[in-house]
Amino acid sequence: MKLFFLPSSQNVFIRGILTFAIGIVLIAVPGLTLKSVIMTVGAMILIGGVLNLLFSLSKNRKGINVSTSFQGFFNILWGMLFLIAPMAIVKIFGFFFGIIFLILGLVQFFGAMVTISKSLWSWVYLIFSMILICGGIFLLVQPIESAEKILKFLGAVFLIYGILELTMAWRLKKMPKGTNPGNTVDTTYEEV
């Protein structure tokens, strides 16, 4: 796995293709992607809960049975909730992030208003706080639609990153052999 992140033209090409493909999927089908992400997380939580429950029921683990059983049972419930009602989970997270954005925006807005006459940067913070407040309100009013917009934005970022990686792979392929950063060998020398 460590070799996958070395800067060779093949690795960069594979990463570029994968990132580009993820970007296209996120842009093309954000609703399906959002639901599948939530369901995948739910399946992981459910599997972890079942494993915790099985671990707590083993005979040689008597000291930690109660806490591990409770954690396993709780994870099974959460995992099932994620699998049964993924869009409700999206609404909850959208609502949660909407409140956070709104609070951060208001705090930054009042901080910028206090220092507005002292610094030009206060105007930048004021504009940014207005964007956070609007984003928070949008997340609170339409949590599913805003989550899909965020996924589309991430899809565009992945798409651009994939194109950059493919360009880098092409440039690495054109480099003469032995000049790749992974092929550098440190040698000893004698000072004259």
Secondary structure, 3 states (H helix, E strand, C coil): CHHHHCCCHHHHHHHHHHHHHHHHHHHHCHHHHHHHHHHHHHHHHHHHHHHHHHHHHCCCCHHHHHHHHHHHHHHHHHHHHHHHCHHHHHHHHHHHHHHHHHHHHHHHHHHHHHCCCCCCHHHHHHHHHHHHHHHHHHHHHCHHHHHHHHHHHHHHHHHHHHHHHHHHHHHHHHCCCCCCHHHCCCCCCCCC
